[in-house]
Amino acid sequence: MGRAIVVALALALLPTTGARTQDLDTERIVAAFHAARGDAPAWTEEQTPPTLNARGEAVVQALNDAGREALAADDYAVAEAESAGDLDRAVTASLVNYLVDLQTGRIAPQRADPDLFVYRRDVDAQALLEAVASAPDPARTIADLAPANPIYRRLRRLLAEYRTIEGAGGWNTVAPGETLKPGMTDPRVGAVRRRLAATRDLTLPDEPSNHYDPTLEIAVRAFQRRHGLIPDGAIGKRTIAALNVTVEERIRQIELNMERFRWIPDELGDDHVFVNLAGFVLDYVRKGTTRLTMRVIVGRQYRETPTFSDRIRYLEFNPTWTVPPKIAIEDLLPKIRKDSGFLPAGGYDVFKGWQEASAKLDPAAVDWTRVGKGNFPYRLVQRPGDQNALGRVKFMFPNRFDVYLHDTPARALFHRPVRTFSSGCIRLERPLALAEALLEADGQDAGRIKAILEAGATTRVNLGKPVPVHLAYLTAWIGEGGTVEFRDDVYGRDALLAKALGL
């Protein structure tokens, strides 16, 4: 079943909700918090009618400002109360719901998409309440409990900026038509200028102009780059479509990705590898600084790369490739049937079974017309070499998905703007650069890589200190240099999350 069909079915079956969907025993937590205080008020004055004290006012103001954290203030409205005690408990109930949502997200990731393999972080709700209740400045403490990831903090500022643009009426659209190229004069060029100025991609000239000049070309290319388009300066259908995405849609996109950051650990590791599947990019961070950035190729829509975190434990140079049964049946078997020389020419060996001691077979001795789905007992192994699908090195973090990072002989695909071509693993643009960086950081001699590759034998190199690797799906983020990036929802995960959150 294609991913588009799966997403459509999931959207149809997913309940729409504008309310929080965490499984939290709020009543028990509130009772325990107030019992520990001997029922002394935390947020109210002991008077009639019930009145908030200064700390309570600070808490309620933070709840009312939930929108700045991409949460819905209505979800944390304090219930009306007739007594100070009831009001105190109502504030506590709203506060604990807010704090847990702020740190872990409004929903479990699997509620939005069963194919997500990231999990809500564990939090001590009681401890969160105590931290706010005992803080000299409750508002500051609440703000500090938001995700600490710097990209989340940048997105929060961008959300405020885009809401200001929304309040001013949004930005203009650009009419469709022939592709606009540098040097042309067209009435739509003025619309392009105004649209780019709205998001600070361009400063408007003193005099309006419909001429596509070099200054505008620079701005268009920058816009194309930060939207994952080919930066050729030609304003065609795809670029116009990106220009015409409304500010409301971008706000929703920012909110969805802020929600995702509640699922990502705050501490990624001083040294770590971070792969953004939707952005088709890998960053290697060493001692808190990005040292390497490269393009990646990820799974096709019907063989999506999963999202999860693990640790790279070893590298394998000159790897063999044991073909997964699904790929052997769906991808290779038709080629084998069509060309009897496919397996020998591709450097594949055929084994009778999946045990290490399984006998090696002559591919020509197998009747490939009699095997298929449910009846494929053979193990196909591609030998190391220039044709090997894994290239010269793979980076292993053993996991239940059998996903890893690896080299590839198919280099031309890295020039495509949308790079969903793999069967789930992640292909790297500069694998040897990453291998050298990891070995050097591990205190090993990266210079021996050349000799290992020239020898041609499969060689495993263990890392003394495994390196965290995070596979995430972000369609909106802000880079270290402050560049705002948006990408298409290639896996349909934005749509699923939006439906689950009621956005």
C-alpha positions as CSV (number, residue, x, y, z in Angstrom):
1,M,0.0,0.0,0.0
2,G,1.4,3.4,-1.0
3,R,2.3,6.0,1.7
4,A,-0.2,8.5,0.3
5,I,-3.0,5.9,0.8
6,V,-1.8,5.1,4.3
7,V,-1.7,8.7,5.2
8,A,-5.2,9.3,3.8
9,L,-6.6,6.3,5.8
10,A,-4.9,7.5,8.9
11,L,-6.3,11.0,8.5
12,A,-9.8,9.6,8.1
13,L,-9.5,7.4,11.2
14,L,-7.7,9.8,13.4
15,P,-10.0,11.7,15.8
16,T,-9.8,15.5,15.5
17,T,-9.1,17.1,18.8
18,G,-8.4,20.6,19.9
19,A,-7.9,19.5,23.5
20,R,-4.9,18.0,25.2
21,T,-4.7,14.2,24.9
22,Q,-2.0,13.3,27.5
23,D,-2.9,10.4,29.8
24,L,-2.2,12.3,33.0
25,D,-3.8,11.6,36.4
26,T,-4.3,15.3,37.1
27,E,-6.6,14.8,40.1
28,R,-4.1,12.6,41.9
29,I,-1.2,14.9,41.2
30,V,-3.1,18.0,42.4
31,A,-4.2,16.2,45.6
32,A,-0.7,15.1,46.4
33,F,0.8,18.5,45.8
34,H,-1.7,20.3,48.1
35,A,-1.5,17.5,50.7
36,A,2.3,18.0,50.9
37,R,1.7,21.7,51.6
38,G,-0.8,20.9,54.3
39,D,-3.4,22.5,52.1
40,A,-1.8,25.9,52.5
41,P,-2.7,28.0,49.5
42,A,-0.1,28.2,46.8
43,W,-1.6,30.7,44.4
44,T,-4.4,32.5,46.2
45,E,-5.2,34.9,49.0
46,E,-7.2,33.6,51.9
47,Q,-10.2,35.8,51.4
48,T,-13.7,36.0,49.8
49,P,-14.3,36.2,47.0
50,P,-11.3,34.0,46.0
51,T,-8.4,36.1,44.7
52,L,-5.1,35.2,43.1
53,N,-1.9,36.3,44.9
54,A,1.0,37.7,42.9
55,R,2.4,34.2,42.3
56,G,-1.0,33.0,41.1
57,E,-1.3,35.9,38.8
58,A,2.1,35.1,37.3
59,V,1.1,31.5,36.7
60,V,-2.2,32.4,35.1
61,Q,-0.5,34.9,32.9
62,A,1.9,32.2,31.7
63,L,-1.1,29.9,31.0
64,N,-2.8,32.7,29.0
65,D,0.4,33.1,27.0
66,A,0.6,29.4,26.1
67,G,0.3,30.3,22.5
68,R,3.9,31.6,22.4
69,E,5.0,28.0,23.1
70,A,2.7,26.7,20.3
71,L,0.2,25.5,22.8
72,A,-3.5,26.4,23.0
73,A,-4.3,28.7,26.0
74,D,-7.9,27.4,26.0
75,D,-6.5,23.9,27.1
76,Y,-5.3,25.5,30.3
77,A,-8.1,27.8,31.2
78,V,-8.5,27.9,35.0
79,A,-11.9,26.6,36.1
80,E,-14.2,29.0,38.0
81,A,-14.3,28.4,41.8
82,E,-16.3,29.7,44.7
83,S,-13.7,29.2,47.4
84,A,-10.0,30.1,47.7
85,G,-9.2,26.4,48.1
86,D,-11.0,25.4,45.0
87,L,-9.4,28.2,43.0
88,D,-6.0,27.1,44.3
89,R,-6.5,23.6,43.1
90,A,-7.9,24.7,39.8
91,V,-4.8,26.8,39.1
92,T,-2.6,23.8,40.1
93,A,-4.6,21.5,37.7
94,S,-4.2,23.9,34.8
95,L,-0.5,24.4,35.6
96,V,0.5,20.8,35.8
97,N,-1.3,20.0,32.5
98,Y,0.6,22.9,30.9
99,L,4.0,22.0,32.3
100,V,3.7,18.4,31.2
101,D,2.5,19.4,27.7
102,L,5.3,22.0,27.5
103,Q,7.9,19.4,28.2
104,T,6.6,16.3,26.5
105,G,4.0,17.4,24.0
106,R,0.2,17.3,23.9
107,I,0.1,13.8,22.4
108,A,2.2,10.7,22.3
109,P,4.0,10.6,18.9
110,Q,2.3,7.3,18.1
111,R,-1.1,8.9,18.5
112,A,-0.3,11.0,15.4
113,D,1.6,8.3,13.4
114,P,2.1,4.7,14.4
115,D,5.3,4.7,12.3
116,L,7.0,7.2,14.6
117,F,9.5,5.6,17.0
118,V,10.2,8.5,19.3
119,Y,8.7,8.5,22.7
120,R,7.5,11.1,25.2
121,R,10.2,11.9,27.7
122,D,9.5,10.9,31.3
123,V,8.8,13.8,33.6
124,D,8.1,14.1,37.3
125,A,4.9,16.2,37.3
126,Q,5.1,16.6,41.1
127,A,8.6,17.9,40.9
128,L,7.7,20.4,38.1
129,L,4.9,21.8,40.3
130,E,7.3,22.1,43.3
131,A,9.9,23.9,41.2
132,V,7.4,26.6,40.2
133,A,5.8,26.8,43.6
134,S,9.2,27.4,45.3
135,A,10.7,29.6,42.7
136,P,11.3,33.3,43.5
137,D,10.1,34.1,40.0
138,P,7.4,31.6,38.9
139,A,7.1,33.1,35.4
140,R,10.8,32.8,34.7
141,T,10.8,29.2,36.0
142,I,7.9,28.2,33.8
143,A,9.6,29.8,30.8
144,D,12.8,27.9,31.5
145,L,11.0,24.6,31.6
146,A,10.3,24.9,27.8
147,P,12.5,22.7,25.6
148,A,16.1,23.9,25.7
149,N,17.0,23.0,22.2
150,P,18.3,26.3,20.5
151,I,16.3,25.5,17.4
152,Y,13.1,25.3,19.4
153,R,13.9,28.7,21.0
154,R,14.5,30.2,17.5
155,L,11.3,28.8,16.2
156,R,9.5,30.4,19.2
157,R,10.8,33.8,18.1
158,L,9.8,33.1,14.5
159,L,6.3,32.1,15.6
160,A,5.9,35.5,17.3
161,E,7.2,37.3,14.2
162,Y,4.9,35.4,11.8
163,R,1.9,36.1,14.0
164,T,2.7,39.8,13.8
165,I,2.7,39.4,10.0
166,E,-0.6,37.6,10.2
167,G,-2.1,40.3,12.4
168,A,-1.0,42.9,9.8
169,G,-2.9,41.0,7.0
170,G,-0.3,38.5,5.9
171,W,1.7,38.7,2.7
172,N,0.7,39.1,-1.0
173,T,0.6,36.3,-3.5
174,V,2.2,36.0,-6.9
175,A,0.0,35.2,-9.9
176,P,0.8,32.1,-12.0
177,G,2.2,32.5,-15.5
178,E,5.3,32.0,-17.5
179,T,8.6,31.4,-15.7
180,L,10.2,34.7,-14.7
181,K,13.9,34.8,-15.4
182,P,16.6,37.4,-14.7
183,G,16.5,40.3,-17.1
184,M,12.8,40.0,-17.8
185,T,10.3,42.8,-17.2
186,D,6.8,41.7,-16.0
187,P,4.1,43.2,-13.8
188,R,4.4,40.1,-11.5
189,V,8.0,41.0,-10.6
190,G,6.7,43.8,-8.3
191,A,4.6,41.2,-6.5
192,V,7.6,39.0,-6.1
193,R,9.6,41.9,-4.6
194,R,6.8,42.7,-2.1
195,R,6.4,39.0,-1.1
196,L,10.1,38.6,-0.5
197,A,10.2,41.8,1.5
198,A,7.5,40.5,3.8
199,T,9.8,37.8,5.0
200,R,13.0,39.9,4.9
201,D,14.5,38.1,2.0
202,L,14.7,41.5,0.2
203,T,14.7,45.2,0.9
204,L,12.3,47.1,-1.3
205,P,13.9,49.7,-3.6
206,D,13.0,53.3,-3.2
207,E,11.2,53.2,-6.6
208,P,8.9,50.3,-7.5
209,S,10.2,48.3,-10.4
210,N,8.9,45.4,-12.6
211,H,12.4,44.6,-13.9
212,Y,14.0,41.4,-12.7
213,D,17.4,42.7,-11.7
214,P,20.5,41.1,-10.1
215,T,19.6,42.2,-6.6
216,L,16.2,40.4,-6.9
217,E,18.0,37.3,-8.4
218,I,20.2,37.0,-5.3
219,A,17.1,37.2,-3.1
220,V,15.2,34.7,-5.2
221,R,18.1,32.2,-5.1
222,A,18.3,32.6,-1.3
223,F,14.6,32.0,-1.0
224,Q,14.8,28.9,-3.2
225,R,17.7,27.5,-1.1
226,R,15.9,27.9,2.2
227,H,12.8,26.2,0.8
228,G,14.7,23.2,-0.6
229,L,14.2,24.2,-4.2
230,I,16.8,24.3,-7.0
231,P,18.4,27.8,-6.6
232,D,18.5,28.7,-10.3
233,G,16.8,32.1,-9.9
234,A,14.0,31.0,-12.3
235,I,10.6,31.8,-10.8
236,G,8.5,28.9,-12.0
237,K,5.6,26.8,-10.7
238,R,7.4,25.4,-7.7
239,T,8.9,28.7,-6.6
240,I,5.6,30.5,-7.0
241,A,3.9,27.7,-5.0
242,A,6.4,28.3,-2.2
243,L,5.9,32.1,-2.3
244,N,2.1,31.6,-2.2
245,V,2.0,29.5,1.0
246,T,0.1,31.7,3.4
247,V,1.4,33.0,6.6
248,E,-1.3,31.0,8.4
249,E,0.1,27.8,6.8
250,R,3.6,28.6,7.8
251,I,2.5,29.4,11.4
252,R,0.9,25.9,11.5
253,Q,4.1,24.4,10.2
254,I,6.2,26.2,12.9
255,E,3.8,25.0,15.6
256,L,4.0,21.4,14.4
257,N,7.7,21.4,14.5
258,M,7.8,23.0,17.9
259,E,5.7,20.1,19.1
260,R,8.2,17.7,17.6
261,F,11.0,19.3,19.6
262,R,9.2,18.2,22.8
263,W,9.9,14.6,21.7
264,I,13.6,15.3,21.0
265,P,16.0,15.0,23.9
266,D,17.3,18.4,25.2
267,E,20.7,16.9,25.5
268,L,21.7,15.6,22.1
269,G,25.3,15.1,23.2
270,D,28.4,17.3,22.9
271,D,29.3,15.0,20.0
272,H,26.4,13.8,17.9
273,V,25.1,13.1,14.4
274,F,21.7,14.7,13.6
275,V,19.8,13.7,10.4
276,N,16.8,15.7,9.3
277,L,14.9,13.4,7.1
278,A,12.5,16.1,5.7
279,G,15.5,18.4,5.0
280,F,17.7,15.6,3.5
281,V,20.7,16.8,5.5
282,L,23.1,15.5,8.1
283,D,25.0,17.6,10.6
284,Y,28.0,16.2,12.6
285,V,28.4,18.2,15.8
286,R,31.8,18.0,17.7
287,K,32.0,19.6,21.2
288,G,28.9,21.6,20.5
289,T,30.0,23.0,17.1
290,T,28.8,21.8,13.7
291,R,31.9,20.4,12.0
292,L,30.3,18.7,9.0
293,T,27.1,19.2,7.0
294,M,26.2,17.0,4.0
295,R,23.3,16.0,1.9
296,V,21.6,12.7,2.5
297,I,19.2,10.4,0.6
298,V,16.4,8.9,2.7
299,G,13.7,6.3,2.3
300,R,11.0,6.4,-0.4
301,Q,7.5,7.3,0.6
302,Y,6.5,3.6,0.8
303,R,9.8,2.7,2.6
304,E,10.1,5.6,5.0
305,T,13.2,6.1,7.2
306,P,12.0,5.9,10.8
307,T,12.6,8.5,13.4
308,F,14.5,7.5,16.5
309,S,17.7,8.0,18.5
310,D,20.6,5.6,19.1
311,R,24.4,5.4,19.1
312,I,26.9,4.7,16.3
313,R,29.0,1.9,17.7
314,Y,31.2,0.8,14.8
315,L,32.1,1.5,11.2
316,E,32.5,-1.2,8.6
317,F,34.7,-0.5,5.6
318,N,34.4,-2.5,2.3
319,P,31.1,-3.8,3.5
320,T,29.1,-6.7,2.0
321,W,25.4,-6.2,1.6
322,T,23.0,-8.9,2.6
323,V,19.9,-8.0,0.7
324,P,16.7,-7.8,2.9
325,P,14.1,-10.3,1.7
326,K,11.6,-7.6,0.8
327,I,14.1,-5.8,-1.5
328,A,15.2,-9.2,-2.9
329,I,11.7,-10.1,-3.9
330,E,10.3,-6.7,-4.9
331,D,13.3,-5.0,-6.5
332,L,15.9,-7.6,-7.5
333,L,13.8,-10.6,-8.5
334,P,12.2,-8.9,-11.6
335,K,15.7,-8.0,-12.7
336,I,17.0,-11.5,-12.1
337,R,14.2,-13.0,-14.2
338,K,14.8,-10.5,-17.0
339,D,18.6,-10.9,-17.1
340,S,20.3,-14.2,-16.2
341,G,23.6,-12.4,-15.8
342,F,22.3,-9.8,-13.4
343,L,23.6,-11.5,-10.2
344,P,27.1,-12.3,-11.4
345,A,27.5,-8.9,-13.1
346,G,26.4,-7.1,-9.9
347,G,28.8,-9.1,-7.6
348,Y,26.0,-11.1,-5.9
349,D,26.5,-14.5,-4.3
350,V,23.5,-16.8,-3.7
351,F,23.1,-18.9,-0.6
352,K,20.6,-21.7,0.0
353,G,19.4,-20.3,3.4
354,W,20.0,-17.6,6.0
355,Q,22.3,-19.7,8.2
356,E,26.0,-18.9,8.1
357,A,26.7,-22.5,7.0
358,S,24.2,-22.3,4.2
359,A,25.6,-23.6,0.9
360,K,26.6,-21.3,-1.9
361,L,24.7,-21.9,-5.1
362,D,25.2,-21.2,-8.8
363,P,22.6,-18.5,-9.7
364,A,22.0,-20.3,-13.0
365,A,21.0,-23.5,-11.2
366,V,18.0,-21.7,-9.5
367,D,14.6,-21.6,-11.2
368,W,13.8,-18.0,-10.4
369,T,10.4,-18.2,-11.9
370,R,9.3,-20.6,-9.1
371,V,10.1,-18.3,-6.2
372,G,8.5,-15.1,-5.0
373,K,6.7,-13.6,-2.0
374,G,6.2,-16.2,0.7
375,N,8.6,-18.6,-1.1
376,F,12.0,-17.1,-1.3
377,P,14.5,-19.2,0.7
378,Y,17.6,-17.7,-0.7
379,R,20.0,-15.2,0.8
380,L,21.6,-12.8,-1.6
381,V,24.9,-11.2,-0.6
382,Q,26.7,-8.5,-2.6
383,R,30.5,-8.6,-2.4
384,P,32.5,-5.5,-1.6
385,G,33.5,-3.4,-4.6
386,D,32.6,-0.4,-6.7
387,Q,29.1,-1.7,-7.4
388,N,28.2,-2.5,-3.8
389,A,25.0,-0.7,-2.8
390,L,26.5,0.3,0.5
391,G,29.6,1.9,-1.1
392,R,32.9,1.9,0.8
393,V,31.7,2.3,4.4
394,K,28.6,2.0,6.6
395,F,28.0,3.4,10.1
396,M,26.3,1.0,12.4
397,F,23.9,1.6,15.3
398,P,22.2,-1.8,15.5
399,N,18.4,-1.3,15.8
400,R,15.2,-3.2,15.1
401,F,14.6,-1.4,11.9
402,D,18.0,-2.5,10.3
403,V,18.6,1.2,9.4
404,Y,22.1,2.6,9.2
405,L,24.1,5.3,7.4
406,H,26.2,4.3,4.4
407,D,28.1,5.4,1.3
408,T,26.5,4.8,-2.2
409,P,27.8,4.5,-5.8
410,A,24.7,6.4,-7.0
411,R,26.2,9.9,-6.6
412,A,24.1,11.8,-9.1
413,L,21.0,11.5,-6.9
414,F,22.5,14.0,-4.4
415,H,21.9,16.8,-6.8
416,R,18.1,16.3,-6.7
417,P,16.2,18.7,-4.4
418,V,13.9,15.9,-3.1
419,R,16.0,12.9,-2.1
420,T,13.6,10.0,-1.3
421,F,15.3,7.2,-3.1
422,S,16.5,4.6,-0.6
423,S,14.8,1.6,0.9
424,G,15.0,3.1,4.4
425,C,18.7,3.5,5.1
426,I,20.4,6.8,4.8
427,R,22.9,7.4,2.1
428,L,25.6,10.0,2.7
429,E,27.1,12.5,0.3
430,R,30.5,12.6,2.1
431,P,30.8,9.3,4.0
432,L,34.6,9.3,4.2
433,A,34.6,12.8,5.7
434,L,32.3,11.6,8.5
435,A,34.3,8.4,9.0
436,E,37.5,10.5,9.4
437,A,35.8,12.9,11.8
438,L,34.4,10.1,14.0
439,L,37.7,8.2,14.2
440,E,39.7,11.4,15.0
441,A,37.2,12.3,17.7
442,D,37.6,8.8,19.1
443,G,41.3,9.2,19.3
444,Q,42.0,6.8,16.5
445,D,44.2,7.1,13.4
446,A,41.9,8.3,10.6
447,G,44.9,8.0,8.2
448,R,44.5,4.3,8.0
449,I,41.2,4.5,6.2
450,K,43.0,4.8,2.9
451,A,45.0,1.6,3.5
452,I,41.9,-0.3,4.6
453,L,39.9,0.7,1.5
454,E,42.8,-0.2,-0.8
455,A,43.2,-3.7,0.9
456,G,39.5,-4.4,-0.1
457,A,38.8,-6.7,2.8
458,T,35.7,-6.1,5.0
459,T,37.0,-4.4,8.1
460,R,35.1,-3.5,11.3
461,V,36.4,-0.5,13.4
462,N,34.7,-0.1,16.8
463,L,34.3,3.3,18.4
464,G,35.6,3.4,21.9
465,K,32.9,5.9,22.8
466,P,29.7,5.4,20.8
467,V,28.3,8.6,19.2
468,P,24.7,9.6,19.6
469,V,22.7,9.7,16.4
470,H,19.3,11.3,16.0
471,L,17.0,10.7,13.1
472,A,14.3,13.5,13.1
473,Y,11.6,14.8,10.8
474,L,11.6,18.6,10.7
475,T,9.8,20.6,8.0
476,A,10.6,24.0,9.7
477,W,13.8,25.0,11.5
478,I,16.3,27.8,11.8
479,G,20.0,27.2,11.2
480,E,22.8,28.4,13.4
481,G,23.3,31.4,11.0
482,G,19.6,32.4,11.5
483,T,18.4,31.2,8.1
484,V,14.7,30.2,8.3
485,E,14.2,26.9,6.5
486,F,10.9,25.3,5.3
487,R,10.5,21.9,3.5
488,D,7.7,20.0,2.0
489,D,5.9,17.3,4.0
490,V,7.4,14.4,1.9
491,Y,6.1,11.7,4.3
492,G,2.8,13.3,5.1
493,R,3.7,13.5,8.8
494,D,2.7,17.1,9.2
495,A,-0.8,16.3,8.0
496,L,-1.1,13.5,10.5
497,L,0.2,15.5,13.4
498,A,-2.0,18.5,12.5
499,K,-5.1,16.3,12.5
500,A,-4.2,14.8,15.9
501,L,-3.7,18.3,17.4
502,G,-6.7,19.8,15.8
503,L,-4.7,22.4,13.9
